[in-house]
Structures are given as structure tokens and as C-alpha cells.
Amino acid sequence: MKKLIFLTGLLALLFGVLSCEKENNPGEELMGTWYMPQPLNRHTAGKSVTDVGEHSLSAWNYSQIVTTNSDQELIDRMAEAKGAITLSGAVNEDIKYMHGWVDNNSGQAGVSLSNYNWYQFDKMPSDPMISAYMDNFSHQYVDSIVVIWNDSTGSYDTLYNQHYYTDYLGVYYEDGRYMELNDEFDFTFDGKKLNIPTQSFTLDDGQSLDFGGTLSYATIFVPANTPTEIFSNKGETSWDYGTWSITIEDGGRWVETYTWEDPYDSSGWNNSYIDSTVAEWEVSGDTIFVTYRFTDVWFSGNDFFGAGQGTWLYQIAYVYEKSGDNLTLTNEWELCDGEHNCLEWVEWEFGIDPGSLEEIKYVWTLEFSKTPPTRSKEFRGPFRTVIGKFPPYSLMK
């Protein structure tokens, strides 16, 4: 009987110890290696392998979320505007992108125009490229005479300042040709709509150029008190070259690995580049905190090294959700954090009613699985076939 009591007590003690160990090991279900395909978006396109690999996995694919206290129409500066500024004569093209501002107190306004989207350099037009600028507050500079004393000749010299304008329109061709117009342009701009009465000009080579039309910003509807995604990189993927993975280890070690696969020759994908970032992690409730630490150290011959400002760090808080072999990490960062002047500036940028913006934040949602991703089928063919379809030479090391 005493042995039975003793064994029962021992089992209870062992069970309690094991339970304590399990309770004292939060985040155990997160440990292991998790994989996330990382398609290159318009931010990573054009970057080198090192550029991409040196960033943490939270650097790409974010969304911008806003909340307003009333129904609003936000200016979408990244989209093609409605309408067109039409050029005819020496050049026959339409301009559909603008970036402008207006001071409601003074009425001063300035507008930049282009036939390409400033925010999408991978989709710029091949020929020609057109850019223009105009404002209603700068003044044209006229001929003026300046008399100065010339020490070398011992006499006065008369200098002439030439006549030029602040408004301009430039047209640039791939073969090196370009034409430029400097003059004062008539226009009105209220912050959302640009109107240019049709105007005629004569270029230096004698050709005529007419342009005019209206452009109105595209807008995004944001219903009152409803967090609304107004911008996202998630849907702007282009080439599927590499993958991210994270290995979450016991003891607080967090390893991010970026694997780059390079089509090296006609045999297909056989060249690989790997870059890793090591961080620390800890769990509190449903949040995992990842801390990156960096030390400024350099070497300068004969094994001499020095230290800069010491160690600096930043921490990212991910709310995590695990479902079977799938893991989702979500990080949010509030841009203005209730700061009044910041909110006012964003309201002006978006062209919405003063006092209507409640919150603007960035959200990163990263989805992982236990299964390593397969290569894109698009890139299993011979190298020449691949490169013929997608020539991102600047991405290759």
C-alpha cells in the first residue's frame, strides 16, 4: 500500500514537472522552419540580390489602411487620372499622370505632369517620355542688364541676363533626340482637377505644338468608420525568383533566410544564392516579438577594427495565428499615432475633409507553411526561353 501511495505521488510529481516545463516554454508550437514564397513586387523589381537579401522579410508586401469618421473620396495619386492633356503637332501624345498641390489660403498651385507613372518605373513608356511642370506663383525672368567691374581689363563689362520661364515641357526619345518648351502656361488647379485651355506654341526648330485638356485625380471611396485598404503591394507581383523562410529555434533564436534561384544556363535552375538574418524572438499571449540587433564594426588593414555608435536595434511585434501547418504573422504600424499635425498633413495629401481622418496605418500580413514552395513553372524551361519573356538583367548578380 505504501509503495502504491509512493508511486502515485511520484507520478503526480513528474506530471506536475512536465506540465510546468510545458507552461514555461511559450511558443513551442511555433518552432521549426516555415516557408513563404516571396514574389518580387514593384519595390523589389530592379533590386540586386544583395539589396533584397539585406532586408528583413517584413520589408515587402504591405497594405495601407485608413479609417475616417465620414464618407470620403481619397485622392489616388498613384493611379492614372481621368481625362487627358493632349499634345498635337510636333508631338502627338496624351498625358494622364499628374502630381499637384494647392495652398487653399493663398491660391498658389503647382502641378507636375508625365505620360508615365512615377511610382511604377518598371512600366515606363518606351518612347517618348514626356514631363512638364507649371505653377502660378513663380515669375518669368526677363532680360536685364548688369554692369560689373572687370579687374583684368580695367573697365566695366555689361552682362545680359537671358529671358526664360519657370514652366516647361520636355519630350525625350530613346535615340537621344529631345525637344523642350519653356514658356508661361495658362492653367487652373483646385487640388483635384487640372484644366489647361488649349494653347499653341512654337518650338526652337519652328515646329508648332498645341496642348490642353483636363485631368481629374482618380479617387478611392472610404466609407465612414470602416478600416479600408487604399494601397497594397500584394497584388503587384511580377517574377517568382526566390523564397523567404524562417527557422524559429528553442532559446530565442530567429533565422530568416532568403533563397535566390538564378537561371544560369540552358540546363535550367542550377545556381542558388542564400542570405540570412539572425534575430531574437519571444512570445507574449498571441504576439511574437522579433528583435533585430546590429553592431557598427569595421576593419581597416592589419586586422585593426573599430566600433561606431555601438549596438542599435528595432523590434517588430507580430500577432500570430497558427492553423495546422499554416502560420500567419500580422504586424501593424500606425503612421500618425493620433498626432494632430501629422493627420492634417495626410488629409491634405489625400484631399479629404479636415478633421475626417481617424487613423492611417500600415499592415504586413505574412503567410507561411511547413511545405517548401515549388519553383514557378514559368521558369522551368530553357534559359533562353525564360530570358526572352522576362529580361530582368539588373536582378542578376
Secondary structure, DSSP 8 states (H G I E B T S, - for coil): -HHHHHHHHHHHHHHHHHHHHHHTSTTGGG-EEEEEEEEEETTTTT--HHHHHTS-GGGS-EEEEEEESS-EEEEETTS--EEEEEEEES--EEE-EEEEEE-TTT--EEEEEESS-TT-GGG--SS-EEEEEEESSS--B--EEEEEEETTTTEEEEEEE--B-S-EEEEE-TTS-EEEEES----EE-SSEEEEEEEEEE-TTS-EEEEEEEEE-EEEEE-TT--EEEEESTT-EEEEEEEEEEEEETTTEEEEEEEEEEEEETTEEEEEEEEEEEEEEEEETTEEEEEEEEEEEEE-STT-EEEEEEEEEEEEEEEEEEETTEEEEEEEEESSTT-HHHHHHHHHHHT--TT-EEEEEEEEEEEEESS-----GGGSS-HHHHHHH---GGG--
